[in-house]
Amino acid sequence: MTTAISPMISPLPPISTELGSGTAIGAVPSTGAPSFESRVGDAIGEVQRLQDNAAGAAESYMRGEHQDVHGTMIAMQEADVSLRLMTSVRNRAIEAYREIMRMGS
């Protein structure tokens, strides 16, 4: 059993910085672009999918259902890198929040 390697991050559509009159700050533009919340949720879901894929590949290899060591290791590395990336992004977001809170003091 081989696993397909999928890109971890898909390109995002360009974000318009111009607001028309009457647009509330924080409102989702009517361009059909996904919201920040849905993008974060999708990213977390992708990390979870990669973690599950790696766990399944490792268990399958340990049970002797396949001998694809390379595919198993690739799945585990994909999961590790995606988790590290998500952790790094979270840490940067927390740092940015703290910096913004310090600006108000």
Backbone as CSV, one residue per row, in Angstrom:
resi,resn,N_x,N_y,N_z,CA_x,CA_y,CA_z,C_x,C_y,C_z
1,MET,0.847,-1.179,0.000,0.000,0.000,0.000,0.889,1.236,0.000
2,THR,0.722,2.078,-0.949,1.494,3.314,-1.004,0.581,4.484,-0.699
3,THR,1.178,5.509,-0.127,0.404,6.707,0.188,0.769,7.798,-0.790
4,ALA,-0.229,8.535,-1.210,0.006,9.655,-2.129,0.463,10.857,-1.313
5,ILE,1.478,11.517,-1.813,1.969,12.712,-1.143,1.197,13.901,-1.691
6,SER,0.490,14.582,-0.787,-0.297,15.740,-1.204,0.362,17.004,-0.673
7,PRO,0.198,18.121,-1.361,0.779,19.362,-0.853,0.092,19.744,0.450
8,MET,0.902,20.199,1.413,0.353,20.532,2.720,-0.338,21.878,2.716
9,ILE,0.136,22.777,1.899,-0.439,24.123,1.880,-0.857,24.442,0.455
10,SER,-2.110,24.766,0.284,-2.582,25.136,-1.045,-2.494,26.649,-1.204
11,PRO,-2.307,27.117,-2.446,-2.216,28.562,-2.646,-3.533,29.237,-2.275
12,LEU,-3.416,30.403,-1.661,-4.598,31.148,-1.241,-4.946,32.188,-2.296
13,PRO,-6.228,32.462,-2.461,-6.600,33.500,-3.420,-6.163,34.859,-2.903
14,PRO,-5.922,35.813,-3.816,-5.509,37.145,-3.373,-6.589,37.799,-2.523
15,ILE,-6.164,38.550,-1.526,-7.090,39.217,-0.618,-7.151,40.688,-0.986
16,SER,-8.341,41.188,-1.178,-8.528,42.591,-1.510,-8.386,43.428,-0.250
17,THR,-7.643,44.524,-0.343,-7.468,45.411,0.807,-8.397,46.615,0.737
18,GLU,-9.134,46.728,-0.326,-10.020,47.874,-0.477,-11.399,47.536,0.074
19,LEU,-11.956,48.445,0.864,-13.288,48.277,1.405,-14.211,49.291,0.740
20,GLY,-15.341,48.832,0.343,-16.324,49.737,-0.229,-17.034,50.495,0.871
21,SER,-17.794,51.501,0.508,-18.509,52.272,1.513,-19.573,51.397,2.159
22,GLY,-19.699,51.536,3.464,-20.710,50.782,4.197,-20.260,49.386,4.606
23,THR,-19.034,49.015,4.329,-18.549,47.704,4.724,-18.051,47.776,6.156
24,ALA,-18.566,46.908,6.992,-18.152,46.890,8.386,-16.770,46.264,8.514
25,ILE,-16.008,46.772,9.450,-14.684,46.197,9.687,-14.876,44.796,10.247
26,GLY,-14.138,43.847,9.708,-14.243,42.465,10.148,-15.283,41.676,9.377
27,ALA,-16.040,42.341,8.503,-17.040,41.640,7.717,-16.355,40.836,6.625
28,VAL,-16.919,39.689,6.306,-16.370,38.842,5.254,-16.774,39.431,3.913
29,PRO,-15.808,39.672,3.025,-16.157,40.226,1.722,-17.063,39.264,0.960
30,SER,-17.852,39.806,0.089,-18.805,38.985,-0.651,-18.166,38.329,-1.872
31,THR,-16.841,38.217,-1.900,-16.151,37.610,-3.037,-16.205,36.098,-3.000
32,GLY,-16.723,35.524,-1.920,-16.790,34.077,-1.800,-15.502,33.494,-1.239
33,ALA,-14.573,34.348,-0.843,-13.318,33.872,-0.254,-13.603,33.301,1.131
34,PRO,-12.905,32.236,1.500,-13.135,31.655,2.829,-12.667,32.599,3.936
35,SER,-13.323,32.524,5.065,-12.962,33.383,6.191,-11.685,32.871,6.854
36,PHE,-11.105,33.704,7.684,-9.908,33.325,8.432,-10.190,32.103,9.298
37,GLU,-11.349,32.113,9.928,-11.735,30.997,10.792,-11.803,29.685,10.015
38,SER,-12.365,29.719,8.815,-12.460,28.489,8.031,-11.088,28.044,7.529
39,ARG,-10.211,28.997,7.216,-8.849,28.642,6.791,-8.078,27.981,7.924
40,VAL,-8.202,28.531,9.136,-7.527,27.938,10.290,-8.106,26.553,10.569
41,GLY,-9.407,26.442,10.499,-10.046,25.139,10.718,-9.614,24.111,9.686
42,ASP,-9.509,24.544,8.430,-9.044,23.637,7.372,-7.602,23.207,7.608
43,ALA,-6.772,24.143,8.045,-5.366,23.818,8.310,-5.243,22.823,9.458
44,ILE,-6.016,23.024,10.512,-6.001,22.087,11.640,-6.515,20.728,11.201
45,GLY,-7.546,20.722,10.379,-8.069,19.453,9.855,-7.050,18.720,9.007
46,GLU,-6.277,19.466,8.210,-5.242,18.857,7.376,-4.133,18.259,8.235
47,VAL,-3.745,18.964,9.301,-2.732,18.428,10.217,-3.250,17.151,10.867
48,GLN,-4.503,17.167,11.288,-5.091,15.966,11.902,-5.145,14.811,10.907
49,ARG,-5.482,15.109,9.656,-5.532,14.062,8.631,-4.154,13.451,8.415
50,LEU,-3.121,14.295,8.365,-1.764,13.789,8.195,-1.311,12.968,9.399
51,GLN,-1.697,13.392,10.610,-1.369,12.625,11.808,-2.046,11.255,11.778
52,ASP,-3.319,11.225,11.394,-4.042,9.957,11.307,-3.444,9.059,10.235
53,ASN,-3.068,9.645,9.099,-2.464,8.900,8.007,-1.150,8.261,8.459
54,ALA,-0.325,9.029,9.180,0.957,8.517,9.668,0.747,7.406,10.686
55,ALA,-0.197,7.589,11.590,-0.468,6.562,12.594,-0.968,5.278,11.927
56,GLY,-1.839,5.431,10.944,-2.352,4.262,10.223,-1.259,3.543,9.454
57,ALA,-0.361,4.306,8.819,0.734,3.698,8.065,1.681,2.961,8.999
58,ALA,1.977,3.550,10.160,2.877,2.912,11.124,2.254,1.627,11.682
59,GLU,0.977,1.679,12.034,0.304,0.487,12.558,0.243,-0.609,11.500
60,SER,-0.052,-0.227,10.286,-0.121,-1.192,9.190,1.238,-1.846,8.958
61,TYR,2.293,-1.051,9.037,3.646,-1.599,8.857,4.000,-2.553,10.002
62,MET,3.657,-2.170,11.228,3.970,-3.020,12.379,3.211,-4.343,12.350
63,ARG,1.999,-4.334,11.799,1.218,-5.574,11.679,1.701,-6.430,10.523
64,GLY,2.589,-5.881,9.685,3.127,-6.634,8.558,2.222,-6.641,7.342
65,GLU,1.282,-5.720,7.282,0.355,-5.661,6.153,1.032,-5.142,4.891
66,HIS,2.121,-4.405,5.046,2.895,-3.940,3.899,4.344,-3.771,4.321
67,GLN,5.232,-3.702,3.367,6.663,-3.567,3.635,7.218,-2.235,3.128
68,ASP,6.371,-1.250,2.958,6.774,0.054,2.424,7.321,0.946,3.539
69,VAL,8.585,0.735,3.886,9.214,1.524,4.942,9.303,2.984,4.531
70,HIS,9.651,3.223,3.274,9.806,4.598,2.801,8.497,5.371,2.864
71,GLY,7.420,4.748,2.414,6.117,5.413,2.466,5.684,5.704,3.890
72,THR,5.974,4.770,4.785,5.629,4.963,6.190,6.420,6.122,6.783
73,MET,7.715,6.157,6.506,8.559,7.234,7.033,8.175,8.593,6.430
74,ILE,7.825,8.604,5.162,7.398,9.855,4.526,6.122,10.366,5.175
75,ALA,5.167,9.469,5.425,3.914,9.873,6.074,4.185,10.422,7.469
76,MET,5.102,9.785,8.191,5.426,10.253,9.539,6.136,11.609,9.504
77,GLN,7.003,11.811,8.527,7.694,13.094,8.405,6.734,14.207,7.988
78,GLU,5.809,13.901,7.085,4.798,14.897,6.694,4.000,15.339,7.907
79,ALA,3.590,14.377,8.730,2.815,14.690,9.930,3.645,15.531,10.894
80,ASP,4.913,15.176,11.060,5.785,15.908,11.974,5.997,17.349,11.505
81,VAL,6.294,17.513,10.233,6.541,18.860,9.696,5.273,19.711,9.777
82,SER,4.127,19.134,9.463,2.883,19.913,9.512,2.551,20.327,10.941
83,LEU,2.802,19.437,11.911,2.544,19.785,13.305,3.502,20.873,13.779
84,ARG,4.762,20.778,13.392,5.733,21.813,13.762,5.359,23.159,13.140
85,LEU,4.908,23.144,11.892,4.498,24.379,11.228,3.300,24.995,11.935
86,MET,2.314,24.172,12.266,1.130,24.682,12.952,1.511,25.262,14.316
87,THR,2.409,24.602,15.035,2.855,25.098,16.328,3.590,26.426,16.174
88,SER,4.414,26.528,15.149,5.146,27.766,14.898,4.195,28.919,14.572
89,VAL,3.202,28.658,13.746,2.219,29.692,13.396,1.442,30.115,14.642
90,ARG,1.059,29.151,15.470,0.353,29.473,16.711,1.213,30.355,17.611
91,ASN,2.488,29.989,17.756,3.387,30.781,18.603,3.558,32.197,18.066
92,ARG,3.657,32.334,16.758,3.778,33.674,16.162,2.513,34.492,16.389
93,ALA,1.366,33.851,16.285,0.103,34.563,16.511,-0.001,35.026,17.962
94,ILE,0.427,34.191,18.889,0.403,34.578,20.306,1.368,35.731,20.551
95,GLU,2.552,35.668,19.950,3.516,36.764,20.088,2.942,38.066,19.535
96,ALA,2.283,38.006,18.390,1.691,39.202,17.786,0.596,39.769,18.685
97,TYR,-0.218,38.898,19.256,-1.284,39.334,20.166,-0.691,40.041,21.375
98,ARG,0.354,39.441,21.960,0.988,40.048,23.119,1.597,41.400,22.775
99,GLU,2.190,41.505,21.606,2.777,42.770,21.167,1.696,43.847,21.013
100,ILE,0.575,43.469,20.457,-0.538,44.416,20.299,-1.053,44.851,21.669
101,MET,-1.134,43.913,22.613,-1.605,44.267,23.953,-0.620,45.204,24.653
102,ARG,0.680,45.045,24.406,1.667,45.934,24.997,1.586,47.333,24.415
103,MET,1.160,47.447,23.170,1.061,48.758,22.534,0.008,49.626,23.212
104,GLY,-1.005,49.027,23.771,-2.060,49.781,24.422,-1.670,50.297,25.807
105,SER,-0.620,49.752,26.385,-0.216,50.143,27.749,0.553,51.431,27.766
